[in-house]
Amino acid sequence: MAQRQLNQPVIQPPSTEELLALAATRVKLPDVPLELDYQDDVDTLYVRLKKHARPTHSKTELDDSVIYDYENDTLVGIEILDISGQLKYANPS
């Protein structure tokens, strides 16, 4: 079976170190163990600050495209949209 050639270069997802550096430019990350979940199809990074958390509410900063998840009064997760800045070029107006 012949391999199909792509017309566009394949973009590699950012490394963990790159994601943490990008996140640090957008939000202040607490000094706790972090779990990262990067979704390359929507260029979104979720930073989990507490395992098995059940967020009760969220606060959004639309200017920064950041969503903060809370379990009662405790910050348990941070979702950063368009973390690498690639989406703003995906569908130019």
Backbone as XML, in Angstrom:
<?xml version="1.0"?>
<chain id="A" units="angstrom">
  <residue number="1" name="MET">
    <atom name="N" x="0.841" y="-1.168" z="0.000"/>
    <atom name="CA" x="0.000" y="0.000" z="0.000"/>
    <atom name="C" x="0.892" y="1.238" z="0.000"/>
  </residue>
  <residue number="2" name="ALA">
    <atom name="N" x="0.636" y="2.130" z="-0.905"/>
    <atom name="CA" x="1.446" y="3.350" z="-1.029"/>
    <atom name="C" x="1.119" y="4.309" z="0.109"/>
  </residue>
  <residue number="3" name="GLN">
    <atom name="N" x="2.159" y="4.987" z="0.587"/>
    <atom name="CA" x="1.949" y="5.993" z="1.621"/>
    <atom name="C" x="1.467" y="7.279" z="0.996"/>
  </residue>
  <residue number="4" name="ARG">
    <atom name="N" x="0.557" y="7.921" z="1.685"/>
    <atom name="CA" x="0.010" y="9.185" z="1.214"/>
    <atom name="C" x="0.910" y="10.325" z="1.677"/>
  </residue>
  <residue number="5" name="GLN">
    <atom name="N" x="1.225" y="11.215" z="0.781"/>
    <atom name="CA" x="2.050" y="12.368" z="1.109"/>
    <atom name="C" x="1.159" y="13.524" z="1.555"/>
  </residue>
  <residue number="6" name="LEU">
    <atom name="N" x="1.520" y="14.152" z="2.647"/>
    <atom name="CA" x="0.772" y="15.302" z="3.128"/>
    <atom name="C" x="1.242" y="16.562" z="2.433"/>
  </residue>
  <residue number="7" name="ASN">
    <atom name="N" x="0.307" y="17.439" z="2.100"/>
    <atom name="CA" x="0.653" y="18.698" z="1.458"/>
    <atom name="C" x="1.138" y="19.735" z="2.457"/>
  </residue>
  <residue number="8" name="GLN">
    <atom name="N" x="0.702" y="19.597" z="3.721"/>
    <atom name="CA" x="1.093" y="20.550" z="4.741"/>
    <atom name="C" x="2.012" y="19.862" z="5.736"/>
  </residue>
  <residue number="9" name="PRO">
    <atom name="N" x="2.960" y="20.599" z="6.311"/>
    <atom name="CA" x="3.838" y="19.979" z="7.295"/>
    <atom name="C" x="3.053" y="19.588" z="8.547"/>
  </residue>
  <residue number="10" name="VAL">
    <atom name="N" x="3.457" y="18.500" z="9.162"/>
    <atom name="CA" x="2.825" y="18.036" z="10.382"/>
    <atom name="C" x="3.394" y="18.852" z="11.537"/>
  </residue>
  <residue number="11" name="ILE">
    <atom name="N" x="2.514" y="19.437" z="12.330"/>
    <atom name="CA" x="2.944" y="20.221" z="13.474"/>
    <atom name="C" x="2.954" y="19.317" z="14.687"/>
  </residue>
  <residue number="12" name="GLN">
    <atom name="N" x="4.110" y="19.235" z="15.326"/>
    <atom name="CA" x="4.241" y="18.414" z="16.522"/>
    <atom name="C" x="3.646" y="19.144" z="17.714"/>
  </residue>
  <residue number="13" name="PRO">
    <atom name="N" x="2.959" y="18.427" z="18.601"/>
    <atom name="CA" x="2.427" y="19.073" z="19.797"/>
    <atom name="C" x="3.578" y="19.554" z="20.683"/>
  </residue>
  <residue number="14" name="PRO">
    <atom name="N" x="3.334" y="20.603" z="21.449"/>
    <atom name="CA" x="4.384" y="21.111" z="22.341"/>
    <atom name="C" x="4.765" y="20.062" z="23.386"/>
  </residue>
  <residue number="15" name="SER">
    <atom name="N" x="6.024" y="20.110" z="23.836"/>
    <atom name="CA" x="6.480" y="19.213" z="24.897"/>
    <atom name="C" x="5.907" y="19.678" z="26.236"/>
  </residue>
  <residue number="16" name="THR">
    <atom name="N" x="6.040" y="18.858" z="27.248"/>
    <atom name="CA" x="5.570" y="19.215" z="28.589"/>
    <atom name="C" x="6.239" y="20.492" z="29.068"/>
  </residue>
  <residue number="17" name="GLU">
    <atom name="N" x="7.533" y="20.610" z="28.846"/>
    <atom name="CA" x="8.267" y="21.806" z="29.261"/>
    <atom name="C" x="7.756" y="23.043" z="28.531"/>
  </residue>
  <residue number="18" name="GLU">
    <atom name="N" x="7.488" y="22.901" z="27.232"/>
    <atom name="CA" x="6.959" y="24.026" z="26.455"/>
    <atom name="C" x="5.565" y="24.415" z="26.944"/>
  </residue>
  <residue number="19" name="LEU">
    <atom name="N" x="4.724" y="23.419" z="27.245"/>
    <atom name="CA" x="3.381" y="23.708" z="27.736"/>
    <atom name="C" x="3.426" y="24.444" z="29.073"/>
  </residue>
  <residue number="20" name="LEU">
    <atom name="N" x="4.303" y="24.008" z="29.977"/>
    <atom name="CA" x="4.431" y="24.687" z="31.268"/>
    <atom name="C" x="4.928" y="26.118" z="31.090"/>
  </residue>
  <residue number="21" name="ALA">
    <atom name="N" x="5.877" y="26.317" z="30.190"/>
    <atom name="CA" x="6.388" y="27.667" z="29.934"/>
    <atom name="C" x="5.298" y="28.551" z="29.340"/>
  </residue>
  <residue number="22" name="LEU">
    <atom name="N" x="4.521" y="28.015" z="28.398"/>
    <atom name="CA" x="3.418" y="28.780" z="27.811"/>
    <atom name="C" x="2.363" y="29.106" z="28.860"/>
  </residue>
  <residue number="23" name="ALA">
    <atom name="N" x="2.040" y="28.134" z="29.705"/>
    <atom name="CA" x="1.042" y="28.360" z="30.762"/>
    <atom name="C" x="1.502" y="29.447" z="31.720"/>
  </residue>
  <residue number="24" name="ALA">
    <atom name="N" x="2.776" y="29.445" z="32.061"/>
    <atom name="CA" x="3.321" y="30.422" z="33.009"/>
    <atom name="C" x="3.257" y="31.848" z="32.461"/>
  </residue>
  <residue number="25" name="THR">
    <atom name="N" x="3.174" y="31.991" z="31.149"/>
    <atom name="CA" x="3.043" y="33.341" z="30.579"/>
    <atom name="C" x="1.614" y="33.853" z="30.678"/>
  </residue>
  <residue number="26" name="ARG">
    <atom name="N" x="0.660" y="32.949" z="30.923"/>
    <atom name="CA" x="-0.764" y="33.326" z="30.958"/>
    <atom name="C" x="-1.356" y="33.337" z="32.357"/>
  </residue>
  <residue number="27" name="VAL">
    <atom name="N" x="-0.861" y="32.447" z="33.235"/>
    <atom name="CA" x="-1.403" y="32.335" z="34.594"/>
    <atom name="C" x="-0.264" y="32.088" z="35.577"/>
  </residue>
  <residue number="28" name="LYS">
    <atom name="N" x="-0.530" y="32.381" z="36.832"/>
    <atom name="CA" x="0.433" y="32.059" z="37.894"/>
    <atom name="C" x="0.117" y="30.645" z="38.367"/>
  </residue>
  <residue number="29" name="LEU">
    <atom name="N" x="1.043" y="29.732" z="38.122"/>
    <atom name="CA" x="0.835" y="28.345" z="38.508"/>
    <atom name="C" x="1.265" y="28.144" z="39.960"/>
  </residue>
  <residue number="30" name="PRO">
    <atom name="N" x="0.423" y="27.506" z="40.773"/>
    <atom name="CA" x="0.797" y="27.264" z="42.163"/>
    <atom name="C" x="1.906" y="26.224" z="42.257"/>
  </residue>
  <residue number="31" name="ASP">
    <atom name="N" x="2.626" y="26.251" z="43.359"/>
    <atom name="CA" x="3.734" y="25.328" z="43.582"/>
    <atom name="C" x="3.207" y="24.040" z="44.216"/>
  </residue>
  <residue number="32" name="VAL">
    <atom name="N" x="2.481" y="23.280" z="43.415"/>
    <atom name="CA" x="1.932" y="21.989" z="43.826"/>
    <atom name="C" x="2.155" y="21.010" z="42.682"/>
  </residue>
  <residue number="33" name="PRO">
    <atom name="N" x="2.074" y="19.708" z="42.945"/>
    <atom name="CA" x="2.180" y="18.749" z="41.842"/>
    <atom name="C" x="1.064" y="19.006" z="40.818"/>
  </residue>
  <residue number="34" name="LEU">
    <atom name="N" x="1.426" y="19.011" z="39.544"/>
    <atom name="CA" x="0.484" y="19.320" z="38.476"/>
    <atom name="C" x="0.315" y="18.113" z="37.559"/>
  </residue>
  <residue number="35" name="GLU">
    <atom name="N" x="-0.888" y="17.948" z="37.046"/>
    <atom name="CA" x="-1.145" y="17.003" z="35.957"/>
    <atom name="C" x="-1.562" y="17.822" z="34.758"/>
  </residue>
  <residue number="36" name="LEU">
    <atom name="N" x="-0.963" y="17.562" z="33.610"/>
    <atom name="CA" x="-1.284" y="18.303" z="32.398"/>
    <atom name="C" x="-2.053" y="17.408" z="31.438"/>
  </residue>
  <residue number="37" name="ASP">
    <atom name="N" x="-3.061" y="17.989" z="30.817"/>
    <atom name="CA" x="-3.838" y="17.296" z="29.789"/>
    <atom name="C" x="-3.939" y="18.247" z="28.600"/>
  </residue>
  <residue number="38" name="TYR">
    <atom name="N" x="-3.166" y="17.959" z="27.552"/>
    <atom name="CA" x="-3.161" y="18.803" z="26.357"/>
    <atom name="C" x="-4.014" y="18.158" z="25.278"/>
  </residue>
  <residue number="39" name="GLN">
    <atom name="N" x="-4.933" y="18.927" z="24.717"/>
    <atom name="CA" x="-5.764" y="18.455" z="23.608"/>
    <atom name="C" x="-5.343" y="19.225" z="22.362"/>
  </residue>
  <residue number="40" name="ASP">
    <atom name="N" x="-4.574" y="18.564" z="21.517"/>
    <atom name="CA" x="-4.006" y="19.255" z="20.358"/>
    <atom name="C" x="-5.045" y="19.645" z="19.317"/>
  </residue>
  <residue number="41" name="ASP">
    <atom name="N" x="-6.180" y="18.926" z="19.260"/>
    <atom name="CA" x="-7.180" y="19.262" z="18.242"/>
    <atom name="C" x="-7.853" y="20.608" z="18.516"/>
  </residue>
  <residue number="42" name="VAL">
    <atom name="N" x="-7.859" y="21.052" z="19.772"/>
    <atom name="CA" x="-8.444" y="22.347" z="20.122"/>
    <atom name="C" x="-7.414" y="23.258" z="20.797"/>
  </residue>
  <residue number="43" name="ASP">
    <atom name="N" x="-6.148" y="22.814" z="20.850"/>
    <atom name="CA" x="-5.040" y="23.590" z="21.414"/>
    <atom name="C" x="-5.382" y="24.119" z="22.812"/>
  </residue>
  <residue number="44" name="THR">
    <atom name="N" x="-5.853" y="23.199" z="23.653"/>
    <atom name="CA" x="-6.272" y="23.545" z="25.008"/>
    <atom name="C" x="-5.464" y="22.738" z="26.016"/>
  </residue>
  <residue number="45" name="LEU">
    <atom name="N" x="-5.021" y="23.422" z="27.066"/>
    <atom name="CA" x="-4.281" y="22.775" z="28.144"/>
    <atom name="C" x="-5.116" y="22.832" z="29.411"/>
  </residue>
  <residue number="46" name="TYR">
    <atom name="N" x="-5.320" y="21.672" z="30.035"/>
    <atom name="CA" x="-5.970" y="21.633" z="31.348"/>
    <atom name="C" x="-4.907" y="21.279" z="32.372"/>
  </residue>
  <residue number="47" name="VAL">
    <atom name="N" x="-4.759" y="22.126" z="33.383"/>
    <atom name="CA" x="-3.796" y="21.912" z="34.461"/>
    <atom name="C" x="-4.596" y="21.467" z="35.685"/>
  </residue>
  <residue number="48" name="ARG">
    <atom name="N" x="-4.416" y="20.216" z="36.049"/>
    <atom name="CA" x="-5.128" y="19.663" z="37.208"/>
    <atom name="C" x="-4.256" y="19.869" z="38.439"/>
  </residue>
  <residue number="49" name="LEU">
    <atom name="N" x="-4.830" y="20.510" z="39.446"/>
    <atom name="CA" x="-4.093" y="20.823" z="40.663"/>
    <atom name="C" x="-4.421" y="19.863" z="41.802"/>
  </residue>
  <residue number="50" name="LYS">
    <atom name="N" x="-5.511" y="19.109" z="41.651"/>
    <atom name="CA" x="-5.936" y="18.180" z="42.696"/>
    <atom name="C" x="-6.522" y="16.944" z="42.028"/>
  </residue>
  <residue number="51" name="LYS">
    <atom name="N" x="-5.999" y="15.786" z="42.396"/>
    <atom name="CA" x="-6.525" y="14.543" z="41.831"/>
    <atom name="C" x="-7.938" y="14.283" z="42.335"/>
  </residue>
  <residue number="52" name="HIS">
    <atom name="N" x="-8.733" y="13.698" z="41.481"/>
    <atom name="CA" x="-10.103" y="13.290" z="41.804"/>
    <atom name="C" x="-10.969" y="14.455" z="42.271"/>
  </residue>
  <residue number="53" name="ALA">
    <atom name="N" x="-10.668" y="15.639" z="41.811"/>
    <atom name="CA" x="-11.470" y="16.810" z="42.183"/>
    <atom name="C" x="-12.808" y="16.770" z="41.469"/>
  </residue>
  <residue number="54" name="ARG">
    <atom name="N" x="-13.787" y="17.350" z="42.097"/>
    <atom name="CA" x="-15.112" y="17.511" z="41.503"/>
    <atom name="C" x="-15.453" y="18.999" z="41.564"/>
  </residue>
  <residue number="55" name="PRO">
    <atom name="N" x="-15.092" y="19.717" z="40.499"/>
    <atom name="CA" x="-15.342" y="21.163" z="40.512"/>
    <atom name="C" x="-16.818" y="21.486" z="40.747"/>
  </residue>
  <residue number="56" name="THR">
    <atom name="N" x="-17.053" y="22.473" z="41.584"/>
    <atom name="CA" x="-18.420" y="22.901" z="41.888"/>
    <atom name="C" x="-18.799" y="24.141" z="41.094"/>
  </residue>
  <residue number="57" name="HIS">
    <atom name="N" x="-17.798" y="24.911" z="40.672"/>
    <atom name="CA" x="-18.068" y="26.098" z="39.855"/>
    <atom name="C" x="-16.784" y="26.548" z="39.162"/>
  </residue>
  <residue number="58" name="SER">
    <atom name="N" x="-16.965" y="27.407" z="38.181"/>
    <atom name="CA" x="-15.838" y="27.921" z="37.400"/>
    <atom name="C" x="-15.911" y="29.428" z="37.321"/>
  </residue>
  <residue number="59" name="LYS">
    <atom name="N" x="-14.753" y="30.046" z="37.136"/>
    <atom name="CA" x="-14.671" y="31.477" z="36.872"/>
    <atom name="C" x="-13.876" y="31.639" z="35.581"/>
  </residue>
  <residue number="60" name="THR">
    <atom name="N" x="-14.354" y="32.523" z="34.728"/>
    <atom name="CA" x="-13.742" y="32.696" z="33.419"/>
    <atom name="C" x="-13.143" y="34.078" z="33.277"/>
  </residue>
  <residue number="61" name="GLU">
    <atom name="N" x="-11.941" y="34.114" z="32.714"/>
    <atom name="CA" x="-11.321" y="35.369" z="32.319"/>
    <atom name="C" x="-11.264" y="35.354" z="30.796"/>
  </residue>
  <residue number="62" name="LEU">
    <atom name="N" x="-12.268" y="35.937" z="30.172"/>
    <atom name="CA" x="-12.378" y="35.879" z="28.713"/>
    <atom name="C" x="-11.240" y="36.586" z="28.010"/>
  </residue>
  <residue number="63" name="ASP">
    <atom name="N" x="-10.726" y="37.669" z="28.599"/>
    <atom name="CA" x="-9.621" y="38.393" z="27.963"/>
    <atom name="C" x="-8.401" y="37.499" z="27.791"/>
  </residue>
  <residue number="64" name="ASP">
    <atom name="N" x="-8.194" y="36.594" z="28.754"/>
    <atom name="CA" x="-7.028" y="35.707" z="28.712"/>
    <atom name="C" x="-7.367" y="34.312" z="28.208"/>
  </residue>
  <residue number="65" name="SER">
    <atom name="N" x="-8.653" y="34.043" z="27.934"/>
    <atom name="CA" x="-9.110" y="32.710" z="27.525"/>
    <atom name="C" x="-8.692" y="31.650" z="28.543"/>
  </residue>
  <residue number="66" name="VAL">
    <atom name="N" x="-8.960" y="31.950" z="29.814"/>
    <atom name="CA" x="-8.617" y="31.046" z="30.912"/>
    <atom name="C" x="-9.866" y="30.776" z="31.740"/>
  </residue>
  <residue number="67" name="ILE">
    <atom name="N" x="-10.045" y="29.510" z="32.109"/>
    <atom name="CA" x="-11.158" y="29.104" z="32.950"/>
    <atom name="C" x="-10.577" y="28.464" z="34.210"/>
  </residue>
  <residue number="68" name="TYR">
    <atom name="N" x="-10.978" y="28.985" z="35.357"/>
    <atom name="CA" x="-10.523" y="28.472" z="36.646"/>
    <atom name="C" x="-11.630" y="27.611" z="37.248"/>
  </residue>
  <residue number="69" name="ASP">
    <atom name="N" x="-11.305" y="26.366" z="37.607"/>
    <atom name="CA" x="-12.268" y="25.453" z="38.214"/>
    <atom name="C" x="-12.019" y="25.375" z="39.719"/>
  </residue>
  <residue number="70" name="TYR">
    <atom name="N" x="-13.111" y="25.472" z="40.472"/>
    <atom name="CA" x="-13.036" y="25.443" z="41.932"/>
    <atom name="C" x="-13.878" y="24.308" z="42.485"/>
  </residue>
  <residue number="71" name="GLU">
    <atom name="N" x="-13.404" y="23.722" z="43.559"/>
    <atom name="CA" x="-14.176" y="22.786" z="44.364"/>
    <atom name="C" x="-14.423" y="23.531" z="45.671"/>
  </residue>
  <residue number="72" name="ASN">
    <atom name="N" x="-15.627" y="24.021" z="45.807"/>
    <atom name="CA" x="-15.976" y="24.958" z="46.879"/>
    <atom name="C" x="-15.084" y="26.195" z="46.737"/>
  </residue>
  <residue number="73" name="ASP">
    <atom name="N" x="-14.185" y="26.470" z="47.686"/>
    <atom name="CA" x="-13.319" y="27.652" z="47.579"/>
    <atom name="C" x="-11.900" y="27.318" z="47.129"/>
  </residue>
  <residue number="74" name="THR">
    <atom name="N" x="-11.650" y="26.061" z="46.801"/>
    <atom name="CA" x="-10.302" y="25.618" z="46.461"/>
    <atom name="C" x="-10.132" y="25.530" z="44.946"/>
  </residue>
  <residue number="75" name="LEU">
    <atom name="N" x="-9.096" y="26.179" z="44.421"/>
    <atom name="CA" x="-8.767" y="26.080" z="43.003"/>
    <atom name="C" x="-8.256" y="24.673" z="42.718"/>
  </residue>
  <residue number="76" name="VAL">
    <atom name="N" x="-8.924" y="23.958" z="41.798"/>
    <atom name="CA" x="-8.550" y="22.575" z="41.512"/>
    <atom name="C" x="-8.105" y="22.351" z="40.072"/>
  </residue>
  <residue number="77" name="GLY">
    <atom name="N" x="-8.335" y="23.338" z="39.197"/>
    <atom name="CA" x="-7.933" y="23.168" z="37.812"/>
    <atom name="C" x="-7.966" y="24.472" z="37.050"/>
  </residue>
  <residue number="78" name="ILE">
    <atom name="N" x="-7.132" y="24.534" z="36.016"/>
    <atom name="CA" x="-7.052" y="25.718" z="35.168"/>
    <atom name="C" x="-7.065" y="25.243" z="33.719"/>
  </residue>
  <residue number="79" name="GLU">
    <atom name="N" x="-7.997" y="25.761" z="32.940"/>
    <atom name="CA" x="-8.065" y="25.434" z="31.515"/>
    <atom name="C" x="-7.630" y="26.661" z="30.725"/>
  </residue>
  <residue number="80" name="ILE">
    <atom name="N" x="-6.633" y="26.478" z="29.870"/>
    <atom name="CA" x="-6.098" y="27.581" z="29.071"/>
    <atom name="C" x="-6.389" y="27.274" z="27.609"/>
  </residue>
  <residue number="81" name="LEU">
    <atom name="N" x="-7.217" y="28.109" z="26.997"/>
    <atom name="CA" x="-7.607" y="27.921" z="25.609"/>
    <atom name="C" x="-6.553" y="28.514" z="24.686"/>
  </residue>
  <residue number="82" name="ASP">
    <atom name="N" x="-6.371" y="27.906" z="23.532"/>
    <atom name="CA" x="-5.400" y="28.369" z="22.523"/>
    <atom name="C" x="-4.030" y="28.585" z="23.162"/>
  </residue>
  <residue number="83" name="ILE">
    <atom name="N" x="-3.560" y="27.558" z="23.881"/>
    <atom name="CA" x="-2.333" y="27.660" z="24.669"/>
    <atom name="C" x="-1.112" y="28.014" z="23.825"/>
  </residue>
  <residue number="84" name="SER">
    <atom name="N" x="-1.000" y="27.474" z="22.619"/>
    <atom name="CA" x="0.191" y="27.747" z="21.823"/>
    <atom name="C" x="-0.004" y="28.897" z="20.855"/>
  </residue>
  <residue number="85" name="GLY">
    <atom name="N" x="-1.213" y="29.441" z="20.797"/>
    <atom name="CA" x="-1.489" y="30.574" z="19.909"/>
    <atom name="C" x="-1.675" y="30.180" z="18.462"/>
  </residue>
  <residue number="86" name="GLN">
    <atom name="N" x="-1.773" y="28.896" z="18.177"/>
    <atom name="CA" x="-1.888" y="28.444" z="16.790"/>
    <atom name="C" x="-3.302" y="28.613" z="16.234"/>
  </residue>
  <residue number="87" name="LEU">
    <atom name="N" x="-4.311" y="28.575" z="17.101"/>
    <atom name="CA" x="-5.685" y="28.613" z="16.596"/>
    <atom name="C" x="-6.047" y="29.946" z="15.958"/>
  </residue>
  <residue number="88" name="LYS">
    <atom name="N" x="-5.430" y="31.018" z="16.410"/>
    <atom name="CA" x="-5.785" y="32.305" z="15.832"/>
    <atom name="C" x="-5.378" y="32.398" z="14.357"/>
  </residue>
  <residue number="89" name="TYR">
    <atom name="N" x="-4.509" y="31.488" z="13.928"/>
    <atom name="CA" x="-4.094" y="31.454" z="12.522"/>
    <atom name="C" x="-4.830" y="30.396" z="11.725"/>
  </residue>
  <residue number="90" name="ALA">
    <atom name="N" x="-5.586" y="29.524" z="12.403"/>
    <atom name="CA" x="-6.223" y="28.395" z="11.730"/>
    <atom name="C" x="-7.361" y="28.823" z="10.807"/>
  </residue>
  <residue number="91" name="ASN">
    <atom name="N" x="-8.094" y="29.849" z="11.186"/>
    <atom name="CA" x="-9.233" y="30.284" z="10.397"/>
    <atom name="C" x="-9.258" y="31.813" z="10.358"/>
  </residue>
  <residue number="92" name="PRO">
    <atom name="N" x="-8.318" y="32.417" z="9.640"/>
    <atom name="CA" x="-8.261" y="33.877" z="9.647"/>
    <atom name="C" x="-9.504" y="34.499" z="9.018"/>
  </residue>
  <residue number="93" name="SER">
    <atom name="N" x="-9.922" y="35.637" z="9.559"/>
    <atom name="CA" x="-11.108" y="36.322" z="9.027"/>
    <atom name="C" x="-10.703" y="37.402" z="8.051"/>
  </residue>
</chain>
